[in-house]
């Protein structure tokens, strides 16, 4: 079975390419978007009706994403709060290249878990 790539993967690739060109600000924005997409994916797979009904009525916004992060942490563990915190730091603080690379690792973990859960759900529905 082929593993499906997600929107989070695309943002991660774009961010890595920008970082390789030392475009730290644009890379940080893409890492944030990658993390945001990963949270949305995990929410749709794990939280399903709990958060999706709210998204349908209000659309995704910062409040709903933060609520999803905390709900996901009760299922996946507190590391998800740290990963989301890394994304927030990347988008709000001007960092140097080494700091961005450090925070990137938390984003990568978040995306890997989102990809794993998403693909597992696809296989189960298969």
DRENTORKOL-3810 file (N, C-alpha, C; in nm, 4 decimals):
REM DRENTORKOL-3810
@n.u->0.0839; n.v->-0.1184; n.w->0.0000; ca.u->0.0000; ca.v->0.0000; ca.w->0.0000; c.u->0.0882; c.v->0.1244; c.w->0.0000
@n.u->0.0562; n.v->0.2168; n.w->-0.0875; ca.u->0.1328; ca.v->0.3403; ca.w->-0.0972; c.u->0.0931; c.v->0.4361; c.w->0.0158
@n.u->0.1925; n.v->0.4960; n.w->0.0766; ca.u->0.1684; ca.v->0.5939; ca.w->0.1820; c.u->0.1300; c.v->0.7263; c.w->0.1156
@n.u->0.0179; n.v->0.7816; n.w->0.1584; ca.u->-0.0283; ca.v->0.9076; ca.w->0.1026; c.u->0.0419; c.v->1.0242; c.w->0.1703
@n.u->0.0820; n.v->1.1197; n.w->0.0908; ca.u->0.1419; ca.v->1.2418; ca.w->0.1437; c.u->0.0308; c.v->1.3399; c.w->0.1757
@n.u->0.0554; n.v->1.4219; n.w->0.2753; ca.u->-0.0450; ca.v->1.5173; ca.w->0.3180; c.u->-0.0009; c.v->1.6600; c.w->0.2874
@n.u->-0.0922; n.v->1.7526; n.w->0.3074; ca.u->-0.0601; ca.v->1.8940; ca.w->0.2897; c.u->0.0524; c.v->1.9357; c.w->0.3839
@n.u->0.0569; n.v->1.8751; n.w->0.5025; ca.u->0.1644; ca.v->1.9060; ca.w->0.5970; c.u->0.3004; c.v->1.8683; c.w->0.5389
@n.u->0.3060; n.v->1.7562; n.w->0.4674; ca.u->0.4314; ca.v->1.7145; ca.w->0.4036; c.u->0.4783; c.v->1.8164; c.w->0.3007
@n.u->0.3840; n.v->1.8690; n.w->0.2241; ca.u->0.4181; ca.v->1.9665; ca.w->0.1196; c.u->0.4743; c.v->2.0942; c.w->0.1837
@n.u->0.4067; n.v->2.1428; n.w->0.2875; ca.u->0.4563; ca.v->2.2620; ca.w->0.3565; c.u->0.5942; c.v->2.2377; c.w->0.4177
@n.u->0.6146; n.v->2.1186; n.w->0.4724; ca.u->0.7449; ca.v->2.0857; ca.w->0.5302; c.u->0.8544; c.v->2.0887; c.w->0.4240
@n.u->0.8268; n.v->2.0299; n.w->0.3098; ca.u->0.9254; ca.v->2.0312; ca.w->0.2002; c.u->0.9567; c.v->2.1740; c.w->0.1566
@n.u->0.8531; n.v->2.2553; n.w->0.1425; ca.u->0.8733; ca.v->2.3940; ca.w->0.1021; c.u->0.9558; c.v->2.4693; c.w->0.2063
@n.u->0.9255; n.v->2.4447; n.w->0.3338; ca.u->0.9994; ca.v->2.5102; ca.w->0.4412; c.u->1.1467; c.v->2.4692; c.w->0.4397
@n.u->1.1709; n.v->2.3400; n.w->0.4227; ca.u->1.3094; ca.v->2.2913; ca.w->0.4182; c.u->1.3864; c.v->2.3537; c.w->0.3017
@n.u->1.3188; n.v->2.3678; n.w->0.1884; ca.u->1.3843; ca.v->2.4289; ca.w->0.0723; c.u->1.4174; c.v->2.5750; c.w->0.1010
@n.u->1.3234; n.v->2.6467; n.w->0.1613; ca.u->1.3485; ca.v->2.7862; ca.w->0.1967; c.u->1.4600; c.v->2.7985; c.w->0.3001
@n.u->1.4620; n.v->2.7079; n.w->0.3964; ca.u->1.5665; ca.v->2.7118; ca.w->0.4984; c.u->1.7035; c.v->2.6851; c.w->0.4373
@n.u->1.7083; n.v->2.5955; n.w->0.3398; ca.u->1.8364; ca.v->2.5660; ca.w->0.2735; c.u->1.8904; c.v->2.6883; c.w->0.1989
@n.u->1.7996; n.v->2.7819; n.w->0.1654; ca.u->1.8388; ca.v->2.9064; ca.w->0.0991; c.u->1.8567; c.v->3.0203; c.w->0.1990
@n.u->1.8555; n.v->2.9848; n.w->0.3300; ca.u->1.8686; ca.v->3.0819; ca.w->0.4388; c.u->1.7565; c.v->3.1860; c.w->0.4426
@n.u->1.6406; n.v->3.1517; n.w->0.3888; ca.u->1.5236; ca.v->3.2386; ca.w->0.3968; c.u->1.4471; c.v->3.1993; c.w->0.5243
@n.u->1.4991; n.v->3.2446; n.w->0.6363; ca.u->1.4506; ca.v->3.2010; ca.w->0.7672; c.u->1.3063; c.v->3.2430; c.w->0.7923
@n.u->1.2709; n.v->3.3641; n.w->0.7550; ca.u->1.1350; ca.v->3.4127; ca.w->0.7814; c.u->1.0316; c.v->3.3325; c.w->0.7029
@n.u->1.0544; n.v->3.3149; n.w->0.5745; ca.u->0.9595; ca.v->3.2382; ca.w->0.4932; c.u->0.9562; c.v->3.0909; c.w->0.5347
@n.u->1.0715; n.v->3.0369; n.w->0.5696; ca.u->1.0771; ca.v->2.8976; ca.w->0.6148; c.u->0.9968; c.v->2.8814; c.w->0.7434
@n.u->1.0127; n.v->2.9749; n.w->0.8349; ca.u->0.9398; ca.v->2.9685; ca.w->0.9617; c.u->0.7890; c.v->2.9718; c.w->0.9382
@n.u->0.7453; n.v->3.0552; n.w->0.8457; ca.u->0.6021; ca.v->3.0615; ca.w->0.8131; c.u->0.5526; c.v->2.9294; c.w->0.7565
@n.u->0.6323; n.v->2.8659; n.w->0.6721; ca.u->0.5930; ca.v->2.7364; ca.w->0.6148; c.u->0.5933; c.v->2.6257; c.w->0.7207
@n.u->0.6884; n.v->2.6303; n.w->0.8125; ca.u->0.6888; ca.v->2.5308; ca.w->0.9210; c.u->0.5624; c.v->2.5453; c.w->1.0061
@n.u->0.5239; n.v->2.6691; n.w->1.0317; ca.u->0.4008; ca.v->2.6928; ca.w->1.1064; c.u->0.2811; c.v->2.6338; c.w->1.0323
@n.u->0.2723; n.v->2.6612; n.w->0.9037; ca.u->0.1607; ca.v->2.6083; ca.w->0.8224; c.u->0.1625; c.v->2.4558; c.w->0.8224
@n.u->0.2807; n.v->2.3966; n.w->0.8170; ca.u->0.2927; ca.v->2.2503; ca.w->0.8204; c.u->0.2366; c.v->2.1967; c.w->0.9521
@n.u->0.2725; n.v->2.2613; n.w->1.0622; ca.u->0.2225; ca.v->2.2191; ca.w->1.1931; c.u->0.0716; c.v->2.2371; c.w->1.2021
@n.u->0.0231; n.v->2.3469; n.w->1.1517; ca.u->-0.1211; ca.v->2.3734; ca.w->1.1523; c.u->-0.1962; c.v->2.2654; c.w->1.0735
@n.u->-0.1444; n.v->2.2308; n.w->0.9585; ca.u->-0.2066; ca.v->2.1248; ca.w->0.8784; c.u->-0.2029; c.v->1.9908; c.w->0.9513
@n.u->-0.0920; n.v->1.9630; n.w->1.0189; ca.u->-0.0805; ca.v->1.8378; ca.w->1.0943; c.u->-0.1844; c.v->1.8330; c.w->1.2061
@n.u->-0.2072; n.v->1.9441; n.w->1.2731; ca.u->-0.3089; ca.v->1.9500; ca.w->1.3790; c.u->-0.4471; c.v->1.9255; c.w->1.3191
@n.u->-0.4742; n.v->1.9844; n.w->1.2065; ca.u->-0.6035; ca.v->1.9641; ca.w->1.1402; c.u->-0.6220; c.v->1.8180; c.w->1.1007
@n.u->-0.5177; n.v->1.7569; n.w->1.0487; ca.u->-0.5238; ca.v->1.6160; ca.w->1.0090; c.u->-0.5484; c.v->1.5280; c.w->1.1310
@n.u->-0.4703; n.v->1.5485; n.w->1.2353; ca.u->-0.4887; ca.v->1.4694; ca.w->1.3573; c.u->-0.6280; c.v->1.4897; c.w->1.4163
@n.u->-0.6770; n.v->1.6106; n.w->1.4106; ca.u->-0.8111; ca.v->1.6387; ca.w->1.4620; c.u->-0.9169; c.v->1.5620; c.w->1.3841
@n.u->-0.9027; n.v->1.5596; n.w->1.2527; ca.u->-1.0031; ca.v->1.4907; ca.w->1.1716; c.u->-0.9984; c.v->1.3401; c.w->1.1920
@n.u->-0.8808; n.v->1.2868; n.w->1.2226; ca.u->-0.8651; ca.v->1.1422; ca.w->1.2404; c.u->-0.8973; c.v->1.0985; c.w->1.3832
@n.u->-0.8515; n.v->1.1745; n.w->1.4820; ca.u->-0.8642; ca.v->1.1318; ca.w->1.6216; c.u->-0.9861; c.v->1.1930; c.w->1.6898
@n.u->-1.0059; n.v->1.3229; n.w->1.6723; ca.u->-1.1141; ca.v->1.3893; ca.w->1.7438; c.u->-1.2468; c.v->1.3785; c.w->1.6702
@n.u->-1.2374; n.v->1.3642; n.w->1.5399; ca.u->-1.3531; ca.v->1.3508; ca.w->1.4517; c.u->-1.4657; c.v->1.4450; c.w->1.4904
@n.u->-1.5740; n.v->1.3926; n.w->1.5409; ca.u->-1.6946; ca.v->1.4728; ca.w->1.5637; c.u->-1.6761; c.v->1.5827; c.w->1.6682
@n.u->-1.5903; n.v->1.5596; n.w->1.7669; ca.u->-1.5716; ca.v->1.6585; ca.w->1.8732; c.u->-1.5341; c.v->1.7958; c.w->1.8196
@n.u->-1.4427; n.v->1.7997; n.w->1.7275; ca.u->-1.3912; ca.v->1.9277; ca.w->1.6802; c.u->-1.4467; c.v->1.9628; c.w->1.5428
@n.u->-1.4750; n.v->1.8626; n.w->1.4626; ca.u->-1.5174; ca.v->1.8884; ca.w->1.3251; c.u->-1.6511; c.v->1.9611; c.w->1.3202
@n.u->-1.7432; n.v->1.9289; n.w->1.4101; ca.u->-1.8713; ca.v->2.0000; ca.w->1.4102; c.u->-1.8507; c.v->2.1487; c.w->1.4379
@n.u->-1.7556; n.v->2.1797; n.w->1.5243; ca.u->-1.7240; ca.v->2.3198; ca.w->1.5521; c.u->-1.6585; c.v->2.3858; c.w->1.4310
@n.u->-1.5728; n.v->2.3117; n.w->1.3622; ca.u->-1.5065; ca.v->2.3650; ca.w->1.2430; c.u->-1.6095; c.v->2.3940; c.w->1.1341
@n.u->-1.7080; n.v->2.3053; n.w->1.1202; ca.u->-1.8105; ca.v->2.3246; ca.w->1.0180; c.u->-1.8880; c.v->2.4536; c.w->1.0442
@n.u->-1.9167; n.v->2.4820; n.w->1.1702; ca.u->-1.9932; ca.v->2.6021; ca.w->1.2002; c.u->-1.9090; c.v->2.7298; c.w->1.2034
@n.u->-1.7805; n.v->2.7182; n.w->1.2410; ca.u->-1.6979; ca.v->2.8387; ca.w->1.2573; c.u->-1.5755; c.v->2.8449; c.w->1.1661
@n.u->-1.5426; n.v->2.7383; n.w->1.0975; ca.u->-1.4172; ca.v->2.7261; ca.w->1.0227; c.u->-1.2991; c.v->2.7196; c.w->1.1191
@n.u->-1.1846; n.v->2.6793; n.w->1.0675; ca.u->-1.0643; ca.v->2.6723; ca.w->1.1503; c.u->-1.0218; c.v->2.8133; c.w->1.1876
@n.u->-0.9902; n.v->2.8335; n.w->1.3119; ca.u->-0.9332; ca.v->2.9591; ca.w->1.3584; c.u->-0.8375; c.v->2.9263; c.w->1.4731
@n.u->-0.7695; n.v->3.0266; n.w->1.5231; ca.u->-0.6701; ca.v->3.0039; ca.w->1.6278; c.u->-0.7316; c.v->2.9392; c.w->1.7512
@n.u->-0.8493; n.v->2.9845; n.w->1.7901; ca.u->-0.9153; ca.v->2.9291; ca.w->1.9082; c.u->-0.9438; c.v->2.7794; c.w->1.8914
@n.u->-0.9956; n.v->2.7416; n.w->1.7759; ca.u->-1.0288; ca.v->2.6006; ca.w->1.7525; c.u->-0.9018; c.v->2.5163; c.w->1.7419
@n.u->-0.7993; n.v->2.5682; n.w->1.6779; ca.u->-0.6739; ca.v->2.4932; ca.w->1.6672; c.u->-0.6140; c.v->2.4716; c.w->1.8058
@n.u->-0.6120; n.v->2.5766; n.w->1.8874; ca.u->-0.5590; ca.v->2.5609; ca.w->2.0236; c.u->-0.6411; c.v->2.4607; c.w->2.1040
@n.u->-0.7724; n.v->2.4661; n.w->2.0902; ca.u->-0.8589; ca.v->2.3709; ca.w->2.1591; c.u->-0.8276; c.v->2.2283; c.w->2.1115
@n.u->-0.8083; n.v->2.2123; n.w->1.9812; ca.u->-0.7749; ca.v->2.0808; ca.w->1.9248; c.u->-0.6426; c.v->2.0299; c.w->1.9808
@n.u->-0.5432; n.v->2.1176; n.w->1.9911; ca.u->-0.4126; ca.v->2.0780; ca.w->2.0442; c.u->-0.4278; c.v->2.0215; c.w->2.1847
@n.u->-0.5038; n.v->2.0899; n.w->2.2685; ca.u->-0.5203; ca.v->2.0416; ca.w->2.4060; c.u->-0.6011; c.v->1.9131; c.w->2.4121
@n.u->-0.7021; n.v->1.8992; n.w->2.3267; ca.u->-0.7769; ca.v->1.7733; ca.w->2.3226; c.u->-0.6886; c.v->1.6601; c.w->2.2709
@n.u->-0.6078; n.v->1.6883; n.w->2.1713; ca.u->-0.5167; ca.v->1.5866; ca.w->2.1174; c.u->-0.4126; c.v->1.5452; c.w->2.2211
@n.u->-0.3705; n.v->1.6389; n.w->2.3051; ca.u->-0.2693; ca.v->1.6054; ca.w->2.4061; c.u->-0.3213; c.v->1.5019; c.w->2.5051
@n.u->-0.4521; n.v->1.4997; n.w->2.5289; ca.u->-0.5070; ca.v->1.3995; ca.w->2.6209; c.u->-0.5049; c.v->1.2599; c.w->2.5584
@n.u->-0.4957; n.v->1.2531; n.w->2.4260; ca.u->-0.4892; ca.v->1.1246; ca.w->2.3563; c.u->-0.3444; c.v->1.0866; c.w->2.3250
@n.u->-0.2668; n.v->1.1840; n.w->2.2794; ca.u->-0.1319; ca.v->1.1568; ca.w->2.2280; c.u->-0.0199; c.v->1.1898; c.w->2.3267
@n.u->-0.0491; n.v->1.2709; n.w->2.4263; ca.u->0.0534; ca.v->1.3110; ca.w->2.5219; c.u->0.0884; c.v->1.4583; c.w->2.5088
@n.u->0.1564; n.v->1.5090; n.w->2.6109; ca.u->0.1885; ca.v->1.6520; ca.w->2.6169; c.u->0.2912; c.v->1.6974; c.w->2.5144
@n.u->0.3598; n.v->1.6042; n.w->2.4507; ca.u->0.4576; ca.v->1.6434; ca.w->2.3486; c.u->0.3921; c.v->1.7260; c.w->2.2379
@n.u->0.2624; n.v->1.7018; n.w->2.2150; ca.u->0.1943; ca.v->1.7738; ca.w->2.1070; c.u->0.1825; c.v->1.9223; c.w->2.1403
@n.u->0.1684; n.v->1.9542; n.w->2.2686; ca.u->0.1640; ca.v->2.0949; ca.w->2.3101; c.u->0.3000; c.v->2.1592; c.w->2.2840
@n.u->0.4057; n.v->2.0860; n.w->2.3137; ca.u->0.5408; ca.v->2.1374; ca.w->2.2874; c.u->0.5640; c.v->2.1575; c.w->2.1367
@n.u->0.5185; n.v->2.0627; n.w->2.0580; ca.u->0.5336; ca.v->2.0757; ca.w->1.9126; c.u->0.4574; c.v->2.1965; c.w->1.8600
@n.u->0.3337; n.v->2.2125; n.w->1.9070; ca.u->0.2554; ca.v->2.3287; ca.w->1.8642; c.u->0.3211; c.v->2.4575; c.w->1.9145
@n.u->0.3739; n.v->2.4558; n.w->2.0351; ca.u->0.4457; ca.v->2.5712; ca.w->2.0871; c.u->0.5639; c.v->2.6088; c.w->1.9992
@n.u->0.6314; n.v->2.5082; n.w->1.9461; ca.u->0.7429; ca.v->2.5347; ca.w->1.8545; c.u->0.6940; c.v->2.6074; c.w->1.7302
@n.u->0.5802; n.v->2.5654; n.w->1.6786; ca.u->0.5243; ca.v->2.6300; ca.w->1.5599; c.u->0.4896; c.v->2.7760; c.w->1.5894
@n.u->0.4308; n.v->2.7988; n.w->1.7058; ca.u->0.3933; ca.v->2.9351; ca.w->1.7438; c.u->0.5176; c.v->3.0227; c.w->1.7590
@n.u->0.6220; n.v->2.9679; n.w->1.8205; ca.u->0.7467; ca.v->3.0432; ca.w->1.8345; c.u->0.8036; c.v->3.0772; c.w->1.6964
@n.u->0.8009; n.v->2.9811; n.w->1.6068; ca.u->0.8561; ca.v->3.0044; ca.w->1.4725; c.u->0.7842; c.v->3.1183; c.w->1.4001
@n.u->0.6554; n.v->3.1306; n.w->1.4228; ca.u->0.5792; ca.v->3.2320; ca.w->1.3506; c.u->0.5812; c.v->3.3685; c.w->1.4203
@n.u->0.6160; n.v->3.3707; n.w->1.5486; ca.u->0.6057; ca.v->3.4968; ca.w->1.6227; c.u->0.7392; c.v->3.5593; c.w->1.6632
@n.u->0.8464; n.v->3.4807; n.w->1.6613; ca.u->0.9761; ca.v->3.5309; ca.w->1.7077; c.u->1.0774; c.v->3.5219; c.w->1.5935
@n.u->1.1577; n.v->3.6260; n.w->1.5787; ca.u->1.2652; ca.v->3.6215; ca.w->1.4791; c.u->1.3806; c.v->3.5394; c.w->1.5361
@n.u->1.4070; n.v->3.4267; n.w->1.4746; ca.u->1.5086; ca.v->3.3339; ca.w->1.5230; c.u->1.6239; c.v->3.3252; c.w->1.4251
@n.u->1.7360; n.v->3.2722; n.w->1.4742; ca.u->1.8481; ca.v->3.2477; ca.w->1.3837; c.u->1.8348; c.v->3.1062; c.w->1.3252
@n.u->1.9219; n.v->3.0741; n.w->1.2342; ca.u->1.9150; ca.v->2.9474; ca.w->1.1610; c.u->1.9197; c.v->2.8267; c.w->1.2545
@n.u->2.0082; n.v->2.8279; n.w->1.3518; ca.u->2.0197; ca.v->2.7141; ca.w->1.4435; c.u->1.8944; c.v->2.6957; c.w->1.5280
@n.u->1.8340; n.v->2.8049; n.w->1.5711; ca.u->1.7111; ca.v->2.7957; ca.w->1.6497; c.u->1.5961; c.v->2.7395; c.w->1.5651
@n.u->1.5865; n.v->2.7843; n.w->1.4422; ca.u->1.4815; ca.v->2.7344; ca.w->1.3529; c.u->1.4980; c.v->2.5846; c.w->1.3319
@n.u->1.6218; n.v->2.5416; n.w->1.3107; ca.u->1.6466; ca.v->2.3980; ca.w->1.2927; c.u->1.6065; c.v->2.3181; c.w->1.4164
@n.u->1.6311; n.v->2.3739; n.w->1.5338; ca.u->1.5936; ca.v->2.3071; ca.w->1.6592; c.u->1.4422; c.v->2.2917; c.w->1.6686
@n.u->1.3690; n.v->2.3985; n.w->1.6451; ca.u->1.2230; ca.v->2.3932; ca.w->1.6529; c.u->1.1632; c.v->2.3083; c.w->1.5410
@n.u->1.2317; n.v->2.3033; n.w->1.4294; ca.u->1.1869; ca.v->2.2222; ca.w->1.3157; c.u->1.1663; c.v->2.0761; c.w->1.3570
@n.u->1.2515; n.v->2.0259; n.w->1.4435; ca.u->1.2436; ca.v->1.8847; ca.w->1.4834; c.u->1.1087; c.v->1.8515; c.w->1.5478
@n.u->1.0554; n.v->1.9421; n.w->1.6280; ca.u->0.9238; ca.v->1.9199; ca.w->1.6878; c.u->0.8143; c.v->1.9197; c.w->1.5814
@n.u->0.8294; n.v->2.0035; n.w->1.4809; ca.u->0.7320; ca.v->2.0086; ca.w->1.3716; c.u->0.7361; c.v->1.8780; c.w->1.2932
@n.u->0.8561; n.v->1.8290; n.w->1.2668; ca.u->0.8715; ca.v->1.7027; ca.w->1.1928; c.u->0.8036; c.v->1.5884; c.w->1.2676
@n.u->0.8237; n.v->1.5812; n.w->1.3982; ca.u->0.7599; ca.v->1.4760; ca.w->1.4778; c.u->0.6074; c.v->1.4846; c.w->1.4660
@n.u->0.5549; n.v->1.6036; n.w->1.4763; ca.u->0.4114; ca.v->1.6255; ca.w->1.4654; c.u->0.3588; c.v->1.5771; c.w->1.3302
@n.u->0.4295; n.v->1.6098; n.w->1.2251; ca.u->0.3880; ca.v->1.5696; ca.w->1.0906; c.u->0.3985; c.v->1.4189; c.w->1.0737
@n.u->0.5028; n.v->1.3591; n.w->1.1249; ca.u->0.5172; ca.v->1.2136; ca.w->1.1143; c.u->0.4011; c.v->1.1412; c.w->1.1818
@n.u->0.3619; n.v->1.1875; n.w->1.2993; ca.u->0.2491; ca.v->1.1255; ca.w->1.3698; c.u->0.1200; c.v->1.1486; c.w->1.2920
@n.u->0.1010; n.v->1.2683; n.w->1.2404; ca.u->-0.0193; ca.v->1.2972; ca.w->1.1609; c.u->-0.0256; c.v->1.2078; c.w->1.0379
@n.u->0.0877; n.v->1.1936; n.w->0.9681; ca.u->0.0919; ca.v->1.1069; ca.w->0.8493; c.u->0.0600; c.v->0.9626; c.w->0.8854
@n.u->0.1204; n.v->0.9166; n.w->0.9943; ca.u->0.0994; ca.v->0.7782; ca.w->1.0386; c.u->-0.0478; c.v->0.7538; c.w->1.0707
@n.u->-0.1086; n.v->0.8424; n.w->1.1482; ca.u->-0.2499; ca.v->0.8264; ca.w->1.1871; c.u->-0.3427; c.v->0.8388; c.w->1.0665
@n.u->-0.3127; n.v->0.9333; n.w->0.9778; ca.u->-0.3946; ca.v->0.9541; ca.w->0.8587; c.u->-0.3919; c.v->0.8299; c.w->0.7706
@n.u->-0.2726; n.v->0.7790; n.w->0.7438; ca.u->-0.2606; ca.v->0.6622; ca.w->0.6567; c.u->-0.3203; c.v->0.5376; c.w->0.7215
@n.u->-0.3067; n.v->0.5247; n.w->0.8516; ca.u->-0.3685; ca.v->0.4117; ca.w->0.9232; c.u->-0.5199; c.v->0.4166; c.w->0.9067
@n.u->-0.5771; n.v->0.5366; n.w->0.9182; ca.u->-0.7230; ca.v->0.5532; ca.w->0.9044; c.u->-0.7672; c.v->0.5185; c.w->0.7625
@n.u->-0.6897; n.v->0.5577; n.w->0.6641; ca.u->-0.7216; ca.v->0.5262; ca.w->0.5240; c.u->-0.7225; c.v->0.3741; c.w->0.5051
@n.u->-0.6230; n.v->0.3080; n.w->0.5588; ca.u->-0.6129; ca.v->0.1614; ca.w->0.5452; c.u->-0.7313; c.v->0.0945; c.w->0.6139
@n.u->-0.7683; n.v->0.1413; n.w->0.7342; ca.u->-0.8809; ca.v->0.0835; ca.w->0.8069; c.u->-1.0110; c.v->0.0996; c.w->0.7290
@n.u->-1.0286; n.v->0.2113; n.w->0.6645; ca.u->-1.1508; ca.v->0.2355; ca.w->0.5865; c.u->-1.1498; c.v->0.1610; c.w->0.4547
@n.u->-1.0224; n.v->0.1295; n.w->0.4083; ca.u->-0.9978; ca.v->0.0673; ca.w->0.2795; c.u->-1.0888; c.v->-0.0381; c.w->0.2416
END
